[in-house]
Amino acid sequence: MKIFKLVFSPIDVNTYILADSSGDCAIIDCGCYNDAEFKELTSFIEEKSLKPVLLLNTHCHLDHIFGNRYLLEKYNLRALSNEMEEMNRKNGPQHALLFGLSMEMPPEPERFIVDNEIISFCSTELKVLGVPGHSAGGLAFYSKNDGCVFTGDALFAGSIGRTDLPGGDYETLMKSIKNKLFTLPESTVVYAGHGSETTIGIEIKTNPWFNMT
């Protein structure tokens, strides 16, 4: 699997494209805010001769679902997400106003997915990890074969997701990270919803939220 990252919207969200050897690809958290950004994404996909077959949402805060409508219109893709994220999806247009932005009502998901479910496309498999705390239905996607995990806004390089938004809870998030993410091999590469890559081992050893003295 090849992994590509594009950064979109005024909120600088990471959109990941996971390319299978067949040419099929999955998109995690399509953050395209406007037509120009979506053209950038589609041009990239065409240049790489990829075929989008799957859209995954780690959670449904507005910046992670800005592009869902574009993908539905262009590729007839609806997202797979957790049912607990429906409140965030439906409140997206109102939340956008708080940032001085605008968005249409995001489309309904294709279906809901849950902790420990296996999502596959061609030869690629991703395990769904439930990591609530930043939001009520937060998910991470773990590829054992490729040694990487896509954590959304649960875990960042040197930080953790905020927990002061509706559905957030600090203790829940800390338990999610410790029980679901820090139990992965330390060599696992972490691809977060914002910022740069890190590894599970680095975060266990140096993340200040877990190394307070």
C-alpha positions as semicolon CSV with decimal commas, in nm:
position;residue;x (nm);y (nm);z (nm)
1;M;0,000;0,000;0,000
2;K;0,122;0,348;-0,088
3;I;0,020;0,638;0,133
4;F;-0,021;0,994;0,009
5;K;-0,111;1,301;0,215
6;L;-0,273;1,623;0,097
7;V;-0,357;1,913;0,329
8;F;-0,681;2,101;0,277
9;S;-0,912;2,376;0,407
10;P;-0,839;2,677;0,628
11;I;-0,819;2,429;0,919
12;D;-0,528;2,237;0,758
13;V;-0,670;1,887;0,779
14;N;-0,472;1,590;0,648
15;T;-0,648;1,393;0,377
16;Y;-0,492;1,052;0,317
17;I;-0,505;0,847;-0,002
18;L;-0,428;0,480;0,044
19;A;-0,338;0,320;-0,288
20;D;-0,362;-0,056;-0,329
21;S;-0,133;-0,228;-0,580
22;S;-0,439;-0,280;-0,800
23;G;-0,483;0,094;-0,845
24;D;-0,792;0,110;-0,624
25;C;-0,765;0,357;-0,341
26;A;-0,933;0,457;-0,018
27;I;-0,962;0,815;0,100
28;I;-0,953;0,895;0,471
29;D;-1,108;1,226;0,584
30;C;-1,160;1,418;0,262
31;G;-1,105;1,776;0,373
32;C;-1,149;1,960;0,042
33;Y;-1,321;2,286;0,126
34;N;-1,381;2,430;-0,221
35;D;-1,378;2,351;-0,592
36;A;-1,009;2,439;-0,631
37;E;-0,907;2,198;-0,356
38;F;-1,123;1,922;-0,494
39;K;-0,968;1,977;-0,838
40;E;-0,627;1,939;-0,672
41;L;-0,737;1,606;-0,524
42;T;-0,891;1,471;-0,843
43;S;-0,591;1,580;-1,050
44;F;-0,363;1,398;-0,809
45;I;-0,578;1,085;-0,831
46;E;-0,577;1,098;-1,210
47;E;-0,200;1,153;-1,228
48;K;-0,146;0,844;-1,014
49;S;-0,402;0,646;-1,222
50;L;-0,601;0,563;-0,910
51;K;-0,964;0,464;-0,867
52;P;-1,136;0,576;-0,545
53;V;-1,347;0,291;-0,409
54;L;-1,376;0,374;-0,039
55;L;-1,426;0,680;0,181
56;L;-1,355;0,654;0,553
57;N;-1,416;0,911;0,826
58;T;-1,220;0,894;1,149
59;H;-1,488;1,125;1,289
60;C;-1,729;1,383;1,153
61;H;-1,606;1,720;1,273
62;L;-1,658;1,959;0,987
63;D;-1,296;1,982;0,869
64;H;-1,280;1,604;0,819
65;I;-1,597;1,588;0,609
66;F;-1,581;1,907;0,400
67;G;-1,518;1,698;0,087
68;N;-1,775;1,421;0,139
69;R;-2,028;1,581;-0,093
70;Y;-1,766;1,627;-0,365
71;L;-1,677;1,257;-0,349
72;L;-2,040;1,156;-0,369
73;E;-2,098;1,371;-0,676
74;K;-1,773;1,276;-0,852
75;Y;-1,722;0,911;-0,756
76;N;-2,057;0,809;-0,608
77;L;-1,885;0,737;-0,276
78;R;-2,054;0,768;0,059
79;A;-1,854;0,755;0,379
80;L;-1,816;0,476;0,631
81;S;-1,829;0,625;0,980
82;N;-1,940;0,553;1,334
83;E;-2,306;0,606;1,421
84;M;-2,210;0,817;1,723
85;E;-2,077;1,079;1,480
86;E;-2,417;1,159;1,327
87;M;-2,460;1,458;1,558
88;N;-2,136;1,610;1,431
89;R;-2,225;1,539;1,068
90;K;-2,568;1,699;1,098
91;N;-2,433;1,999;1,289
92;G;-2,153;2,062;1,037
93;P;-2,315;2,363;0,866
94;Q;-2,376;2,535;1,201
95;H;-2,024;2,457;1,324
96;A;-1,880;2,605;1,004
97;L;-2,032;2,941;1,087
98;L;-1,829;2,952;1,409
99;F;-1,513;2,946;1,193
100;G;-1,647;3,203;0,950
101;L;-1,691;2,927;0,692
102;S;-1,985;2,770;0,515
103;M;-2,083;2,421;0,406
104;E;-2,387;2,235;0,279
105;M;-2,538;1,952;0,479
106;P;-2,293;1,660;0,439
107;P;-2,443;1,350;0,276
108;E;-2,555;1,055;0,481
109;P;-2,298;0,776;0,521
110;E;-2,317;0,454;0,327
111;R;-2,317;0,259;0,651
112;F;-2,189;0,263;1,006
113;I;-1,875;0,082;1,118
114;V;-1,764;-0,027;1,464
115;D;-1,463;-0,119;1,676
116;N;-1,270;-0,429;1,559
117;E;-1,439;-0,441;1,219
118;I;-1,216;-0,524;0,921
119;I;-1,246;-0,297;0,618
120;S;-1,090;-0,427;0,298
121;F;-1,042;-0,317;-0,060
122;C;-0,859;-0,545;-0,299
123;S;-0,553;-0,675;-0,111
124;T;-0,554;-0,405;0,158
125;E;-0,706;-0,460;0,502
126;L;-0,769;-0,200;0,771
127;K;-0,882;-0,279;1,124
128;V;-1,123;-0,034;1,280
129;L;-1,020;0,083;1,627
130;G;-1,271;0,267;1,841
131;V;-1,094;0,567;1,994
132;P;-1,366;0,793;2,140
133;G;-1,278;1,091;2,353
134;H;-1,202;1,368;2,105
135;S;-1,550;1,295;1,974
136;A;-1,810;1,040;2,074
137;G;-1,754;0,801;1,783
138;G;-1,390;0,857;1,696
139;L;-1,220;0,581;1,497
140;A;-0,866;0,493;1,394
141;F;-0,773;0,268;1,103
142;Y;-0,485;0,025;1,153
143;S;-0,295;-0,157;0,879
144;K;-0,096;-0,438;1,037
145;N;0,068;-0,534;0,708
146;D;0,190;-0,180;0,645
147;G;0,271;-0,099;1,006
148;C;0,069;0,220;1,027
149;V;-0,239;0,367;1,190
150;F;-0,455;0,663;1,092
151;T;-0,561;0,825;1,419
152;G;-0,776;1,119;1,315
153;D;-0,772;1,373;1,597
154;A;-0,721;1,125;1,881
155;L;-0,340;1,128;1,883
156;F;-0,097;1,374;1,728
157;A;0,281;1,404;1,722
158;G;0,350;1,531;2,071
159;S;-0,011;1,597;2,158
160;I;-0,366;1,464;2,185
161;G;-0,701;1,578;2,051
162;R;-0,900;1,847;2,230
163;T;-1,184;1,721;2,446
164;D;-1,388;2,038;2,506
165;L;-1,620;1,996;2,207
166;P;-1,962;1,823;2,228
167;G;-1,907;1,449;2,270
168;G;-1,552;1,493;2,392
169;D;-1,423;1,353;2,720
170;Y;-1,065;1,369;2,849
171;E;-1,062;1,048;3,051
172;T;-1,224;0,856;2,766
173;L;-0,966;0,982;2,519
174;M;-0,674;0,892;2,745
175;K;-0,812;0,540;2,788
176;S;-0,863;0,509;2,411
177;I;-0,503;0,604;2,340
178;K;-0,357;0,381;2,611
179;N;-0,575;0,077;2,538
180;K;-0,615;0,095;2,161
181;L;-0,317;0,283;2,022
182;F;-0,033;0,238;2,269
183;T;-0,087;-0,139;2,253
184;L;0,016;-0,141;1,886
185;P;0,379;-0,222;1,796
186;E;0,605;0,071;1,882
187;S;0,730;0,083;1,523
188;T;0,378;0,162;1,398
189;V;0,374;0,489;1,203
190;V;0,104;0,731;1,317
191;Y;-0,070;0,935;1,049
192;A;-0,273;1,195;1,237
193;G;-0,556;1,421;1,126
194;H;-0,334;1,729;1,153
195;G;0,040;1,783;1,154
196;S;0,329;1,548;1,090
197;E;0,382;1,174;1,120
198;T;0,522;1,008;1,429
199;T;0,538;0,656;1,572
200;I;0,365;0,482;1,858
201;G;0,702;0,429;2,028
202;I;0,794;0,796;2,010
203;E;0,460;0,899;2,157
204;I;0,480;0,645;2,440
205;K;0,823;0,776;2,532
206;T;0,793;1,150;2,469
207;N;0,431;1,266;2,439
208;P;0,399;1,516;2,725
209;W;0,038;1,417;2,799
210;F;0,165;1,074;2,908
211;N;0,498;1,179;3,057
212;M;0,400;1,444;3,306
213;T;0,616;1,462;3,618
